[in-house]
Structures are given as structure tokens and as C-alpha cells.
Amino acid sequence: MNQHDLRDRKMNDSKVPSFTEFELVGFPGLLDYRMFLFFGFLILLLITVTANLLILFLVSLDHRLHTPMYFFLWNLSLLDLLMTTAILPKLLAVLSGYDSTITMTACFGQMYFIISVGTTENCLVAAMAYDRYIAVVKPLHYNVIINVKMCFIILATSWILGLVIPATSIILASNLPYCASNKIMHCFCDYPAVISLACTDITDHATGAFGLGLLGNYLPMLYVLWTYVRIVLSVLKVKTTGSRAKAFSMCSSHVTVVLLYYVSASVVYAGLKMNSLSYDGRIFVGGLNYFLIPMVNPMIYSLRNKKMKEAARKYFNFVISFPTNRKTSVGNS
């Protein structure tokens, strides 16, 4: 075997992974505060799961909420629930010291799942903007345009785009050679944090993934902006103040959610380009999308929505009063 063959063999051997699992560091600069972070994220998990399950419960049971807008809201809560359960249980295991390791397969699976759910949410938020557009601009044709078939087409399109867009980047990333450190300086398998561990040039991968991220985030955002420009122009043509107020009220909750999604996503992308930002700073900036929004969304729709509050009062009053009525009936008998 000549010197050239030996050099090629060494290069090939260096591309073979020297480990089969990663280690999630969590918050690198806050390791002394693990227990405080653990209880903080545990409370966040409980609030998020409870709030989104409540939305799923109320929309499923109350016939007054069986409309296209609440159909989309139900799916948004489901996506928020999936996002939360994909990240926080493993994060709690890391912070508690129970298990900080994750297999390479599970890591890339988590990465794909998180990006896929996030992309689907962006598409669904854009679909909800279309629903509000038809409700305000073409109210007489609303039931004809936004029918059951259209709702399922919109939902299926959102899910398919969410599944397809991140697939190429994740597959390519999973085939990179990981033979350097196996410590992920993050609290979950974040794409930039993971591919930075590859022992090869990742410039093309990072650029391609960043481009797809912009596509999955800003294309729906541009559509939402266009939709709301049309809505505002249409509402301004209405002469009565009461009708204008009603039209803007119909969109207020969705506008708040849109701002949360796209503003936080813009902050995340800006943070990724700031080289001076610390590991913990990047994690907390990135966590705006993954930690806070799934908790805040149900509160926006429940606290600012009359029908949702009425449904909550109806079913909670039933649950609370049922044992009392049962005792009374037993006593009377």
C-alpha cells in the first residue's frame, strides 16, 4: 500500500463517527442553577399542556365552536402540544441529571419533528389569516368558500408542507460525519448546534437550511401581511363605526398570534447571525418560539374570545355542580 492510499484511508477513517449518541448540555452557563431551571420548565410544561388540552376539550365538545376558525384553532393547539412534548420532557430529564444523552437517531428525529411542527404552524397561521380575510371581506360567501372540504384541504396542505420542507436538510445533516465532540451546547437537538459538531465543512448545509428556514417562515408571513392589507382596506370602506369595530375584533386574536410567531421567529434568525451572542443567549432567543408561544396561544384565544369563555363556563360549571346535585338528589330520596 503506497503513501497515497494510506492518506486516503486515514481521511475515510476520520469520517466514521466515534460515538453513537450525543450529550445535551442544557444551558452551558447556568449549570449551577439546574434545579431552578428544572422547576421553572416543569411549571411551564404543566401550564402549556393544561391550557392546550383545555382548548382541544372545549372545541371538541361544544357544538357552538364547530366552525372553521375553531377547527384551525384546535389544530394549532394540537401542534403547540406536540411541540412542547417534543422538547420539555427530555429537557427536564437533562436538568434533573437523570439522563442527558440522546441517540443520534433520536436526536435527528427530534430535530425533524420540531422543525416540521414549526413549519406546519406557520402555514396554519397563514391559513387562519385567509379564514379571517374571507369572513371580513366576503362575509356573504363565507360558508360557501370556507366549507368542510376546503378546511381539510388547507389543513392537509399545511401538514404536507411542514413534513416536506425540512426533510432534505435533516437527511443531509444526519449523513454528516460526527467525529468531534458529542456535546450539544443546547437544551434540545437544535439544527445549528448539532451540525456545528460535524468534522467537515458545513457552510453549504448551513446556508441551505437557513434559506429553507426563511422560506418556511417569511413566505407565510408575506401572505399574512398581504391578507391583512386587504382586510384593512376593506374595513376602511365601511361607513359605520360599529361595523369597523366588529371587523377588527374578529381579527384581534389572530393578529396577536401572528405578531408573536413572526416577530419571535425574526428575533431567532437575527440572533443566529450575531456571533457575539453567548450560548445561553442563543438558547433563550431560540426558545421564544418553542417555550413561550405554545403557552401563550391558548391564553390569547381563551381570554379574548367570548365563545370560548362561554364554553369554559358551561362545562366547568357542570363539572363543579354535578357532585352537589348528586348529593342533593341522594338526600331527597
N, C-alpha and C positions, 0 to 999 in steps of 0.2 A: 504494500500500500504506500503510494507516494505522499509527499508533503501536502499536495493539493487536496487529495482525498481525505487526509486526516483533518485538515482545516474545515472541509465541508461537513465532516461527521460531527466535529465539535459544535459547529453552528446549528446543525439539526438537533443535536442533543440538548442544546441550550434552550430550544423552543418547547421542550417537553415540560409540562407543569411539574413542579417538585412538590405539589400538595394537592389535596383533593377537596379542601374546604377553606373558606375564608373565616376571618375573625372580625366581628363587628365591634369597633372600639366604643361606639356610642357618641359621647361628647368629649373629645380629647382633652380639652382644657378645663373640664368640670368633673373630673373623675372623683374628686373629694366630696362632691355633692350628689352622689348617685342616689342615695335614699330620698333626698328631697325631690329630685327629678322623677324617681320612681312613683312616689305618691302623687306628684303633680300630673304625670301622664296617666296614672290609674284613674284619677278623678276625671280627666279629660276623656278617657275611653268610656267610662260609665255614663257620663253626660251625653256623649255623642251617640252611643249605641241606644240609650233610652230614648233620646229625642227622635232619632230616625225611625226606630221601631214604632214609636207613637204615631208618626206620620203615616207609616205603612199600615198600621192598625186602623186608624181613623178613615183613611181614604178607602181602604178595602171594605169597611163595614157600613159607612154612611152613604146611602144612595144619592144624597144631595151633592156628594163630592165625586160622583161618577161622570165627570166631564173631561174633555181633552186636557185642559190646563192641569187638573189634579192627576190625570193619568201620567203626564210628563213629570209632575212633581213627585209622584210615587216612585217613578224610575230614578229620579235624581236622588231621592233619599236612599234608594237601594244601592246606587253607585257610591254614595258617601259612606254607607255602611260597609261596603266591600273594601273601599279604600282604607278605612280605619282599621278593619280587622286584618288587612294585609300587612300593616305596619306595626301597630301598637302592641299586640300580644308579644311579638318577638322582641320589640324594644324593651318591654317590661322584663322579659327574661334576661336581656343583656344588662339592664340597670340593676337588677337584683343580684347579679352574679351567678344566676342559675345556669345559663348557657349562652355564651357569646359567639359560638361557632355556627356556621351555616354552610351546608354543602354547596359546591359550585352549581349543581343543577337547581337546587332550591333558591340560590341567590339570583340566578338569571331568570328563574320562574317568577320570583317576587318582583324583580325589575320590570319584566314584561307586563305583569299584572298591573302594577302601579301606573306605568305609562299608558297602558291600554285603557284602564278605567278613567284616567285623567283626560285622555283624548276624547273618549266617549262622552264625558261630562261637558267638555267644551262644545261638542257637536249638539248635545241635548239642550244646552243653554241657548244656542243659536236657534234650535227648533222651537223653543219656548218663545223666543222673540218673534218668530214667524206666526205663532199662535196669537200673540198679543197684537201683531200687525193686522191680521185678518179681523180680530174682534173689534178693533178700533176703527179701521179704515173701511172695512166691508162687513159691518155687523149683520146686515140682512142676508148675506150669503155665508155666514159663519158655519151654520150647521150643514150646509151643502159641501163646503170646501174642507172643513176640518171634521170629517166623519171618521168612523171607526177604522175603515180601510186606510185612510191617509195617516192616522195616528200610528198604526202598526208599520206602515212604510217608512215614516220618519224615524221611528224608534229602531227599526231594523237597519236603516242606513247609518244611524249614529253608532250602533254597536259594531257593524261591519267595518266602518272607517276606524273605529277605536281598536279593533283587532288587527287590521291590516297595516296601518301606518307605522307602528313601532316594530313590526315583525322583522324587517330586514336589518335594522340597526342592532337589535338584540341578538339575532342569529350570528351576524358578523362579529359582534363583541364576544360572544360565547366561544368563538373559534380562535380568538387571540391567544398567544402563548403567555401564560401567567406563571413566571418562574422567579419573580422577585419577592417582595413582601406579600404576605397574605392578610395583612391588617387593613381593613376598610375603615378609613377615617371618617366614618359617618354612622348614623344610627339605623340605617337600613341600606339595602343594596341600591344605592344611587348610581346612575349610569356614569357620570363623570368621575365619581370617587372610585368606581370599580375599574374602569378602563385605564385609569392612571397607574394601575398596578401591573399593566402589561409590559413585558420586556421587549417591546418593539415600537416602531413609530406609529402613533395613534392620531396623527394630525388629520388624515383623511376621514377616519372614523368620527372624530370629534366634530369636524366641520359638517359632515353629512348628517349626523344626529342633531346638531344644532339647527340645521336647515329644516329638517323634518319637524323639529320642535316648534320652530317659528310657523311652519305651515299649519300644524295642528292647533296652534294657539291663535295666530293672528288672522288666518283666513276666516274662521268663525267670528272673530271679533269684528272684522271689517263688515261682514254680513249683518251683524247685530247693529253696528253703527248706521249702516245704510237703512236698516229697518226702522230704527228709531228716528232718523231724519224724516222718513216718510210719515211716521206716526205724528211727530211734532207739527209738520206742515199741514197734515190733515186736521189736527186738533185746532190749530190756529184759525182755520177757516170756519170753525163752529162759532156761532154768534153768542150763544148763552153761556154765562159763566159756570152755571151748574153742570152743563154737559161737558165743558172742558175739565172741570174738577173731577167728574166721574171717569172720564177717559184717562186722565193722568193717574188716578187712583188705581185703575185696573192694571197699570204697568209699574207701579211704585215698587212692589216687592221684587219683581223680576229685574228692574233696573238696579236695585241694591245688590242683588246676587251677581249680576253681570259685572258691576264695578268691583266686587270682591274677587271674582275669578280672574278677570283680565288685568286689573291693577296689580294683584299679588303675583300673577304669572310674569308680568313685565318686570316687577321687582326682582323676581327669581332670575330671569335672564340677564338683567343688569348686574346682579350680584355675581353671576358666573364669570362675567368679564372683568371683575375687579380683582386684580391679583393681590392687592393689599389686604383683602378681607381674610380674616382668620378662619380656621376650620369650623369653630363653633359659630362664627358669624354666618358662614355659608349654610350650615345646617339649620339655623334658626330662620334665615331668609327663605331657604327652600321649604321649610316646614309650614310656611304660611298657607300653601296650597293643601298640604297633606294633613295638618293637625287642626287648624282653626276653622277652615271653611266647612268641613263636614259637621262641625258642632254648631256653627253659626247659621247655616242654611235653614234648618228646621225652626229655629227661633224667629228668623225673619218671616217665614211663611205662617207660623202659628200665631205670633204676637200681632202681626199686621193684617191678618186675614179673618174677616168676620165669620165666614162659613166654617173655617177650621176651629175657631174658638167656640162656636155653637155646637159643633160635633163633639168637641172635648167635654164641654159642659154636659151634654146629653149622656155620653157614655160613662163619664166619671160619676155623675150623679146617680146613674143606675147602679154602678158597682158599689158605691158607698151606701145607697139607700136600701139595696137588696137585703143585706143581713138584718137591718132594722125591721123591714116589712115582714120578713120571715119570722122574727121573734114575736112580733105583734100578732101574727096570724096563729102561731102556736099557743100564745097566751089566751087568745079569744076562744080557741077551741077547747 
